[in-house]
Structures are given as structure tokens and as C-alpha cells.
Amino acid sequence: MLCSMKIRFIWAALGISAGLTAGISFAIMYQNYLATAIAFFSSVCASYLFYIHLAYFKSWMFDWTETRNKMIVLINTVICLIGLAGMIVSLVLAYLWGQGLTRDQLMGTNLWIVAVWCWMTFKWSMASAIYARQYSRKILRDREASTTNY
């Protein structure tokens, strides 16, 4: 396995564990259930990125149709844009509502923390869209090269 591929797997695995541990922490310690839900969803997005890397590495992606690859890119792009919009709205509302970052102010629904996990969701879904597109293009180039050689 190439070193860069190992790093991609490790990076996605860190995203999975970060989302899970943050979600548990925000639920138990801060009762910030919105941040909990978004942290868990961010973990799902990181899991999907891990799956995309695995599908490419194990050559499962080579059997996928071009339509499936395009849908993966489209769905992840939409999730990415929703995450970005959620982050912007959370930041604006947290500022307007005067929410702070002290331990006491973090209790309950604190939109500064929600913004962080919207950003993480944005990051993982954008990475999924980028890598799915990159891998599918490489697969198409390889297919074209193999049919040209005959």
C-alpha cells in the first residue's frame, strides 16, 4: 500500500473517531444535543470517505457505473454546501445571540460548537466528493488506455 493511501485511511479514521468522541462528550458533559447530532453525522461523512478510499484501493470502484460515481459526487457536494451554510448560520446566530465560549456558556445548545461540527461535516463531505471524482476520472482514463492498447 502506498504511503499516501495509508495517510488517507488514517486521516478518515481520525475523523470517524473525532466525531464519535466529540458527540459523546457534547451529549454527556454539555447537553448540546444539536452539536452531538452534527458531530455524529460528521463521523458518518468521514466513514463514507474511508469507504471511498477502501473501494478504490480494493478495486470495487472499478465496477461502479459512471452514473453512480456522479451521484456520489453530487450528493456529497450537496451535503458539503449544507454544512457550509449551517456553519455560517451558526456563527452569525451565535454572535447575534451573544453566546460565549466559557464552560458555563457552552452548556446546552451553543452555536459556536455547532459551527465547528458543521465545518467538519463540510470538510469530510467535500473530501468525499473530491476523491470520488478524482478516483472515477482515474478509472475512466485507465479504461480508455486499456481499450486503446488493443
ZAZA-355726 format. One line per field, with one value per residue: residue in one letter; x, y, z of N, C-alpha, C, CB in turn; residue number from 0. Coordinates in steps of 0.02 Angstrom, whole numbers, plus 50000, padded with zeros to 5 digits. Glycine has a CB too. Layout:
N
r <- c(a | ...)
neast <- c(X | ...)
nnorth <- c(Y | ...)
nup <- c(Z | ...)
caeast <- c(X | ...)
canorth <- c(Y | ...)
caup <- c(Z | ...)
ceast <- c(X | ...)
cnorth <- c(Y | ...)
cup <- c(Z | ...)
cbeast <- c(X | ...)
cbnorth <- c(Y | ...)
cbup <- c(Z | ...)
k <- c(NUM | ...)
END
This chain:
150
r <- c(m | l | c | s | m | k | i | r | f | i | w | a | a | l | g | i | s | a | g | l | t | a | g | i | s | f | a | i | m | y | q | n | y | l | a | t | a | i | a | f | f | s | s | v | c | a | s | y | l | f | y | i | h | l | a | y | f | k | s | w | m | f | d | w | t | e | t | r | n | k | m | i | v | l | i | n | t | v | i | c | l | i | g | l | a | g | m | i | v | s | l | v | l | a | y | l | w | g | q | g | l | t | r | d | q | l | m | g | t | n | l | w | i | v | a | v | w | c | w | m | t | f | k | w | s | m | a | s | a | i | y | a | r | q | y | s | r | k | i | l | r | d | r | e | a | s | t | t | n | y)
neast <- c(50043 | 50028 | 50111 | 50041 | 49910 | 49891 | 49898 | 49782 | 49683 | 49709 | 49685 | 49546 | 49499 | 49534 | 49446 | 49325 | 49336 | 49352 | 49228 | 49141 | 49189 | 49179 | 49042 | 48989 | 49046 | 48989 | 48857 | 48852 | 48929 | 48896 | 48765 | 48729 | 48640 | 48617 | 48745 | 48796 | 48722 | 48763 | 48901 | 48903 | 48848 | 48948 | 49046 | 48990 | 49003 | 49143 | 49164 | 49109 | 49200 | 49311 | 49263 | 49256 | 49392 | 49432 | 49354 | 49411 | 49544 | 49529 | 49483 | 49347 | 49277 | 49298 | 49200 | 49089 | 48958 | 48966 | 48865 | 48833 | 48950 | 48944 | 48829 | 48871 | 48967 | 48884 | 48788 | 48873 | 48925 | 48811 | 48783 | 48899 | 48881 | 48768 | 48824 | 48917 | 48831 | 48761 | 48864 | 48893 | 48769 | 48760 | 48872 | 48838 | 48715 | 48758 | 48842 | 48751 | 48661 | 48739 | 48814 | 48937 | 49103 | 49142 | 49149 | 49024 | 48944 | 48947 | 48861 | 48712 | 48627 | 48747 | 48796 | 48921 | 48997 | 48919 | 48942 | 49075 | 49063 | 48979 | 49068 | 49162 | 49083 | 49063 | 49196 | 49227 | 49129 | 49157 | 49286 | 49253 | 49179 | 49277 | 49379 | 49305 | 49273 | 49402 | 49453 | 49361 | 49385 | 49516 | 49497 | 49417 | 49511 | 49606 | 49528 | 49504 | 49634 | 49667 | 49578 | 49622 | 49744 | 49721)
nnorth <- c(49941 | 50109 | 50248 | 50370 | 50327 | 50258 | 50364 | 50431 | 50339 | 50337 | 50471 | 50484 | 50390 | 50453 | 50559 | 50492 | 50440 | 50561 | 50625 | 50535 | 50531 | 50667 | 50687 | 50604 | 50667 | 50798 | 50767 | 50707 | 50789 | 50924 | 50933 | 50972 | 50940 | 50963 | 50991 | 50866 | 50782 | 50831 | 50810 | 50670 | 50647 | 50703 | 50610 | 50503 | 50552 | 50556 | 50419 | 50378 | 50436 | 50359 | 50236 | 50264 | 50278 | 50147 | 50073 | 50112 | 50071 | 49932 | 49902 | 49898 | 50004 | 50006 | 49931 | 50008 | 50107 | 50248 | 50338 | 50310 | 50353 | 50489 | 50525 | 50503 | 50604 | 50715 | 50705 | 50714 | 50841 | 50920 | 50893 | 50948 | 51085 | 51112 | 51091 | 51197 | 51308 | 51287 | 51309 | 51446 | 51506 | 51465 | 51530 | 51666 | 51675 | 51636 | 51742 | 51851 | 51816 | 51826 | 51721 | 51634 | 51564 | 51508 | 51381 | 51372 | 51441 | 51357 | 51256 | 51168 | 51212 | 51275 | 51377 | 51407 | 51292 | 51206 | 51262 | 51227 | 51088 | 51084 | 51135 | 51030 | 50929 | 50986 | 50980 | 50839 | 50790 | 50864 | 50818 | 50686 | 50704 | 50761 | 50660 | 50551 | 50598 | 50616 | 50484 | 50417 | 50480 | 50440 | 50302 | 50300 | 50351 | 50247 | 50142 | 50188 | 50191 | 50056 | 50001 | 50064 | 50008 | 49886)
nup <- c(50000 | 49958 | 50035 | 50037 | 50023 | 50142 | 50231 | 50193 | 50234 | 50373 | 50405 | 50377 | 50469 | 50589 | 50582 | 50595 | 50726 | 50797 | 50777 | 50840 | 50974 | 51009 | 50993 | 51094 | 51204 | 51198 | 51218 | 51347 | 51436 | 51406 | 51366 | 51238 | 51117 | 50984 | 50931 | 50961 | 50874 | 50749 | 50757 | 50761 | 50634 | 50557 | 50582 | 50514 | 50384 | 50374 | 50385 | 50265 | 50177 | 50210 | 50163 | 50025 | 49994 | 50026 | 49935 | 49815 | 49834 | 49850 | 49726 | 49703 | 49657 | 49522 | 49464 | 49474 | 49403 | 49290 | 49316 | 49449 | 49512 | 49481 | 49551 | 49682 | 49695 | 49675 | 49782 | 49893 | 49871 | 49888 | 50024 | 50075 | 50044 | 50122 | 50248 | 50250 | 50241 | 50361 | 50452 | 50431 | 50464 | 50598 | 50654 | 50634 | 50706 | 50835 | 50866 | 50859 | 50959 | 51069 | 51123 | 51218 | 51253 | 51372 | 51500 | 51567 | 51476 | 51370 | 51399 | 51359 | 51206 | 51109 | 50985 | 50933 | 50946 | 50871 | 50746 | 50724 | 50705 | 50596 | 50504 | 50504 | 50450 | 50324 | 50280 | 50275 | 50187 | 50072 | 50045 | 50016 | 49898 | 49815 | 49812 | 49762 | 49636 | 49584 | 49589 | 49505 | 49383 | 49361 | 49348 | 49231 | 49139 | 49144 | 49094 | 48963 | 48915 | 48920 | 48826 | 48712 | 48690 | 48630)
caeast <- c(50000 | 50066 | 50110 | 49988 | 49846 | 49888 | 49882 | 49711 | 49645 | 49719 | 49651 | 49474 | 49487 | 49537 | 49383 | 49273 | 49343 | 49340 | 49156 | 49110 | 49208 | 49150 | 48970 | 48977 | 49065 | 48940 | 48794 | 48858 | 48956 | 48868 | 48694 | 48722 | 48618 | 48624 | 48815 | 48804 | 48695 | 48805 | 48965 | 48892 | 48840 | 49015 | 49078 | 48962 | 49034 | 49212 | 49159 | 49098 | 49264 | 49351 | 49236 | 49276 | 49462 | 49435 | 49326 | 49461 | 49602 | 49511 | 49459 | 49274 | 49253 | 49305 | 49137 | 49034 | 48941 | 48982 | 48808 | 48841 | 49004 | 48919 | 48781 | 48911 | 48995 | 48829 | 48761 | 48923 | 48929 | 48752 | 48796 | 48951 | 48851 | 48725 | 48869 | 48944 | 48776 | 48749 | 48918 | 48884 | 48710 | 48778 | 48917 | 48800 | 48668 | 48796 | 48864 | 48693 | 48631 | 48787 | 48838 | 49008 | 49140 | 49162 | 49118 | 48953 | 48909 | 48944 | 48807 | 48652 | 48641 | 48794 | 48804 | 48991 | 49017 | 48882 | 48976 | 49135 | 49044 | 48955 | 49129 | 49190 | 49040 | 49082 | 49262 | 49226 | 49088 | 49194 | 49339 | 49222 | 49163 | 49339 | 49412 | 49263 | 49282 | 49470 | 49460 | 49322 | 49421 | 49574 | 49471 | 49398 | 49573 | 49634 | 49486 | 49516 | 49702 | 49667 | 49543 | 49662 | 49801 | 49702)
canorth <- c(50000 | 50171 | 50288 | 50420 | 50294 | 50245 | 50428 | 50445 | 50296 | 50360 | 50536 | 50471 | 50355 | 50504 | 50596 | 50449 | 50439 | 50628 | 50637 | 50492 | 50553 | 50733 | 50678 | 50577 | 50719 | 50852 | 50742 | 50692 | 50844 | 50990 | 50927 | 51007 | 50884 | 50982 | 50977 | 50793 | 50753 | 50851 | 50775 | 50601 | 50649 | 50714 | 50545 | 50464 | 50578 | 50531 | 50347 | 50371 | 50450 | 50298 | 50186 | 50281 | 50258 | 50074 | 50048 | 50123 | 50029 | 49861 | 49900 | 49891 | 50062 | 49992 | 49901 | 50056 | 50143 | 50319 | 50372 | 50302 | 50398 | 50558 | 50534 | 50508 | 50671 | 50763 | 50701 | 50741 | 50913 | 50949 | 50889 | 50997 | 51153 | 51117 | 51100 | 51265 | 51353 | 51278 | 51342 | 51518 | 51524 | 51455 | 51584 | 51729 | 51673 | 51635 | 51811 | 51894 | 51796 | 51839 | 51659 | 51636 | 51502 | 51483 | 51315 | 51382 | 51462 | 51300 | 51210 | 51174 | 51224 | 51329 | 51375 | 51408 | 51222 | 51180 | 51287 | 51185 | 51022 | 51096 | 51140 | 50963 | 50895 | 51015 | 50955 | 50768 | 50779 | 50892 | 50771 | 50628 | 50724 | 50770 | 50596 | 50510 | 50624 | 50601 | 50412 | 50397 | 50504 | 50395 | 50238 | 50311 | 50355 | 50180 | 50103 | 50212 | 50170 | 49983 | 49986 | 50090 | 49963 | 49826)
caup <- c(50000 | 49955 | 50096 | 50033 | 50034 | 50214 | 50263 | 50180 | 50279 | 50442 | 50411 | 50381 | 50533 | 50641 | 50577 | 50624 | 50800 | 50824 | 50778 | 50891 | 51042 | 51021 | 51001 | 51161 | 51252 | 51198 | 51246 | 51418 | 51476 | 51392 | 51345 | 51175 | 51076 | 50914 | 50915 | 50963 | 50812 | 50692 | 50764 | 50739 | 50562 | 50531 | 50586 | 50458 | 50323 | 50375 | 50370 | 50193 | 50145 | 50221 | 50117 | 49957 | 49988 | 50027 | 49872 | 49763 | 49849 | 49838 | 49656 | 49698 | 49620 | 49451 | 49442 | 49481 | 49341 | 49290 | 49348 | 49521 | 49533 | 49477 | 49607 | 49743 | 49694 | 49683 | 49850 | 49940 | 49861 | 49921 | 50097 | 50088 | 50043 | 50181 | 50305 | 50247 | 50259 | 50432 | 50488 | 50426 | 50504 | 50669 | 50675 | 50637 | 50762 | 50898 | 50878 | 50872 | 51023 | 51122 | 51154 | 51234 | 51250 | 51438 | 51515 | 51582 | 51415 | 51323 | 51419 | 51316 | 51135 | 51096 | 50913 | 50913 | 50940 | 50814 | 50687 | 50715 | 50678 | 50528 | 50464 | 50497 | 50401 | 50260 | 50261 | 50257 | 50127 | 50016 | 50030 | 49983 | 49829 | 49778 | 49799 | 49718 | 49568 | 49564 | 49576 | 49447 | 49324 | 49351 | 49323 | 49161 | 49100 | 49140 | 49047 | 48895 | 48897 | 48909 | 48764 | 48657 | 48680 | 48593)
ceast <- c(50045 | 50059 | 50053 | 49920 | 49838 | 49868 | 49808 | 49666 | 49649 | 49681 | 49575 | 49457 | 49489 | 49472 | 49325 | 49276 | 49331 | 49265 | 49121 | 49126 | 49179 | 49075 | 48952 | 48991 | 49013 | 48873 | 48798 | 48877 | 48919 | 48794 | 48680 | 48704 | 48620 | 48696 | 48828 | 48781 | 48740 | 48874 | 48958 | 48883 | 48907 | 49055 | 49054 | 48995 | 49107 | 49213 | 49149 | 49161 | 49310 | 49329 | 49256 | 49349 | 49469 | 49409 | 49375 | 49520 | 49589 | 49484 | 49384 | 49245 | 49255 | 49242 | 49078 | 49021 | 48961 | 48927 | 48814 | 48895 | 48981 | 48870 | 48818 | 48940 | 48941 | 48802 | 48809 | 48932 | 48870 | 48761 | 48848 | 48923 | 48805 | 48768 | 48898 | 48891 | 48761 | 48802 | 48908 | 48825 | 48726 | 48823 | 48880 | 48753 | 48703 | 48820 | 48805 | 48661 | 48678 | 48811 | 48914 | 49040 | 49167 | 49126 | 49044 | 48914 | 48905 | 48889 | 48745 | 48673 | 48684 | 48812 | 48876 | 49016 | 48982 | 48917 | 49039 | 49116 | 49010 | 49015 | 49160 | 49149 | 49055 | 49147 | 49259 | 49185 | 49122 | 49251 | 49311 | 49206 | 49226 | 49372 | 49371 | 49271 | 49351 | 49479 | 49421 | 49354 | 49481 | 49552 | 49451 | 49460 | 49605 | 49595 | 49500 | 49585 | 49704 | 49630 | 49581 | 49720 | 49784 | 49689)
cnorth <- c(50062 | 50210 | 50339 | 50389 | 50278 | 50308 | 50445 | 50403 | 50321 | 50426 | 50527 | 50436 | 50405 | 50545 | 50557 | 50451 | 50507 | 50643 | 50597 | 50517 | 50622 | 50728 | 50653 | 50631 | 50775 | 50830 | 50736 | 50754 | 50910 | 50990 | 50969 | 50954 | 50900 | 50969 | 50902 | 50762 | 50770 | 50819 | 50702 | 50599 | 50661 | 50649 | 50499 | 50487 | 50556 | 50456 | 50336 | 50386 | 50389 | 50244 | 50201 | 50263 | 50182 | 50045 | 50058 | 50076 | 49956 | 49849 | 49887 | 49946 | 50051 | 49962 | 49950 | 50091 | 50216 | 50360 | 50368 | 50349 | 50471 | 50573 | 50541 | 50579 | 50722 | 50764 | 50730 | 50816 | 50949 | 50949 | 50941 | 51068 | 51164 | 51128 | 51170 | 51316 | 51348 | 51312 | 51417 | 51541 | 51518 | 51511 | 51650 | 51729 | 51672 | 51705 | 51855 | 51879 | 51804 | 51776 | 51663 | 51567 | 51479 | 51417 | 51322 | 51401 | 51407 | 51250 | 51222 | 51186 | 51286 | 51325 | 51383 | 51337 | 51189 | 51200 | 51246 | 51119 | 51028 | 51101 | 51072 | 50922 | 50920 | 50984 | 50883 | 50755 | 50808 | 50845 | 50709 | 50645 | 50730 | 50704 | 50551 | 50533 | 50608 | 50527 | 50391 | 50422 | 50459 | 50328 | 50245 | 50316 | 50287 | 50136 | 50123 | 50190 | 50096 | 49964 | 50012 | 50044 | 49902 | 49839)
cup <- c(50000 | 50019 | 50095 | 50045 | 50109 | 50251 | 50253 | 50225 | 50351 | 50453 | 50419 | 50447 | 50591 | 50641 | 50607 | 50700 | 50831 | 50829 | 50832 | 50962 | 51058 | 51032 | 51070 | 51213 | 51256 | 51227 | 51322 | 51458 | 51467 | 51375 | 51282 | 51122 | 51001 | 50891 | 50915 | 50897 | 50753 | 50697 | 50742 | 50663 | 50527 | 50531 | 50530 | 50392 | 50318 | 50360 | 50296 | 50154 | 50151 | 50171 | 50045 | 49945 | 49984 | 49961 | 49814 | 49773 | 49833 | 49767 | 49650 | 49654 | 49544 | 49422 | 49445 | 49414 | 49348 | 49324 | 49424 | 49547 | 49533 | 49534 | 49673 | 49749 | 49708 | 49754 | 49901 | 49932 | 49894 | 49997 | 50117 | 50091 | 50102 | 50244 | 50308 | 50267 | 50334 | 50474 | 50488 | 50468 | 50578 | 50694 | 50683 | 50697 | 50830 | 50916 | 50898 | 50939 | 51081 | 51158 | 51164 | 51232 | 51318 | 51451 | 51528 | 51519 | 51363 | 51340 | 51377 | 51244 | 51127 | 51022 | 50889 | 50902 | 50881 | 50749 | 50672 | 50682 | 50611 | 50481 | 50453 | 50447 | 50331 | 50235 | 50237 | 50194 | 50065 | 49996 | 49995 | 49910 | 49787 | 49762 | 49755 | 49646 | 49542 | 49546 | 49514 | 49382 | 49308 | 49323 | 49249 | 49116 | 49091 | 49092 | 48975 | 48871 | 48881 | 48845 | 48703 | 48641 | 48639 | 48522)
cbeast <- c(49951 | 50043 | 50177 | 49990 | 49841 | 49957 | 49926 | 49694 | 49670 | 49794 | 49666 | 49451 | 49538 | 49597 | 49367 | 49280 | 49413 | 49374 | 49125 | 49133 | 49284 | 49165 | 48943 | 49020 | 49132 | 48930 | 48775 | 48909 | 49028 | 48906 | 48648 | 48788 | 48548 | 48605 | 48862 | 48764 | 48624 | 48811 | 48989 | 48830 | 48789 | 49052 | 49066 | 48885 | 49030 | 49245 | 49101 | 49041 | 49297 | 49344 | 49159 | 49265 | 49503 | 49394 | 49260 | 49485 | 49622 | 49459 | 49496 | 49241 | 49294 | 49364 | 49122 | 49050 | 48865 | 48993 | 48741 | 48858 | 49065 | 48885 | 48732 | 48968 | 49031 | 48772 | 48744 | 48990 | 48930 | 48687 | 48819 | 49005 | 48814 | 48681 | 48925 | 48971 | 48712 | 48747 | 48986 | 48873 | 48650 | 48812 | 48974 | 48760 | 48623 | 48856 | 48899 | 48641 | 48607 | 48757 | 48819 | 49018 | 49198 | 49146 | 49153 | 48944 | 48943 | 49011 | 48790 | 48606 | 48576 | 48857 | 48762 | 49034 | 49002 | 48808 | 48996 | 49170 | 49000 | 48911 | 49180 | 49193 | 48965 | 49090 | 49310 | 49198 | 49018 | 49221 | 49376 | 49158 | 49124 | 49388 | 49426 | 49188 | 49271 | 49520 | 49436 | 49250 | 49444 | 49612 | 49410 | 49356 | 49623 | 49636 | 49412 | 49511 | 49751 | 49636 | 49472 | 49688 | 49829 | 49642)
cbnorth <- c(50000 | 50213 | 50324 | 50455 | 50229 | 50219 | 50484 | 50430 | 50223 | 50370 | 50581 | 50427 | 50299 | 50551 | 50612 | 50376 | 50413 | 50681 | 50620 | 50420 | 50554 | 50781 | 50630 | 50515 | 50748 | 50879 | 50674 | 50637 | 50854 | 51021 | 50949 | 51047 | 50864 | 51057 | 51013 | 50764 | 50779 | 50928 | 50778 | 50571 | 50703 | 50768 | 50512 | 50471 | 50655 | 50546 | 50315 | 50417 | 50512 | 50273 | 50184 | 50357 | 50285 | 50046 | 50085 | 50196 | 50037 | 49839 | 49846 | 49893 | 50123 | 49946 | 49840 | 50108 | 50136 | 50344 | 50342 | 50229 | 50389 | 50571 | 50476 | 50455 | 50686 | 50747 | 50628 | 50705 | 50929 | 50910 | 50818 | 50993 | 51164 | 51054 | 51050 | 51280 | 51337 | 51204 | 51323 | 51539 | 51479 | 51388 | 51592 | 51739 | 51611 | 51586 | 51839 | 51885 | 51725 | 51885 | 51597 | 51666 | 51510 | 51535 | 51282 | 51435 | 51523 | 51264 | 51219 | 51230 | 51231 | 51325 | 51429 | 51445 | 51183 | 51205 | 51361 | 51173 | 50986 | 51161 | 51187 | 50927 | 50905 | 51092 | 50961 | 50727 | 50809 | 50962 | 50750 | 50607 | 50791 | 50815 | 50561 | 50513 | 50701 | 50621 | 50373 | 50424 | 50576 | 50385 | 50216 | 50374 | 50403 | 50147 | 50112 | 50288 | 50187 | 49947 | 50017 | 50160 | 49942 | 49794)
cbup <- c(50062 | 49895 | 50105 | 49965 | 49992 | 50240 | 50236 | 50106 | 50274 | 50457 | 50350 | 50322 | 50544 | 50631 | 50505 | 50599 | 50819 | 50780 | 50711 | 50883 | 51050 | 50962 | 50949 | 51174 | 51232 | 51128 | 51215 | 51430 | 51459 | 51336 | 51403 | 51155 | 51095 | 50903 | 50966 | 51021 | 50799 | 50689 | 50838 | 50774 | 50541 | 50572 | 50654 | 50454 | 50322 | 50443 | 50409 | 50170 | 50177 | 50294 | 50123 | 49944 | 50048 | 50085 | 49856 | 49763 | 49923 | 49889 | 49619 | 49768 | 49638 | 49439 | 49484 | 49536 | 49326 | 49218 | 49324 | 49539 | 49489 | 49410 | 49610 | 49744 | 49627 | 49634 | 49868 | 49931 | 49785 | 49901 | 50117 | 50034 | 49978 | 50189 | 50302 | 50176 | 50218 | 50449 | 50458 | 50352 | 50485 | 50679 | 50625 | 50572 | 50756 | 50894 | 50816 | 50816 | 51019 | 51171 | 51112 | 51302 | 51202 | 51494 | 51576 | 51635 | 51386 | 51323 | 51495 | 51341 | 51095 | 51142 | 50882 | 50967 | 51006 | 50814 | 50696 | 50783 | 50727 | 50524 | 50499 | 50565 | 50418 | 50267 | 50319 | 50314 | 50136 | 50032 | 50095 | 50020 | 49829 | 49817 | 49865 | 49739 | 49568 | 49620 | 49637 | 49452 | 49334 | 49417 | 49365 | 49155 | 49133 | 49210 | 49064 | 48893 | 48952 | 48969 | 48765 | 48675 | 48746 | 48623)
k <- c(0 | 1 | 2 | 3 | 4 | 5 | 6 | 7 | 8 | 9 | 10 | 11 | 12 | 13 | 14 | 15 | 16 | 17 | 18 | 19 | 20 | 21 | 22 | 23 | 24 | 25 | 26 | 27 | 28 | 29 | 30 | 31 | 32 | 33 | 34 | 35 | 36 | 37 | 38 | 39 | 40 | 41 | 42 | 43 | 44 | 45 | 46 | 47 | 48 | 49 | 50 | 51 | 52 | 53 | 54 | 55 | 56 | 57 | 58 | 59 | 60 | 61 | 62 | 63 | 64 | 65 | 66 | 67 | 68 | 69 | 70 | 71 | 72 | 73 | 74 | 75 | 76 | 77 | 78 | 79 | 80 | 81 | 82 | 83 | 84 | 85 | 86 | 87 | 88 | 89 | 90 | 91 | 92 | 93 | 94 | 95 | 96 | 97 | 98 | 99 | 100 | 101 | 102 | 103 | 104 | 105 | 106 | 107 | 108 | 109 | 110 | 111 | 112 | 113 | 114 | 115 | 116 | 117 | 118 | 119 | 120 | 121 | 122 | 123 | 124 | 125 | 126 | 127 | 128 | 129 | 130 | 131 | 132 | 133 | 134 | 135 | 136 | 137 | 138 | 139 | 140 | 141 | 142 | 143 | 144 | 145 | 146 | 147 | 148 | 149)
END
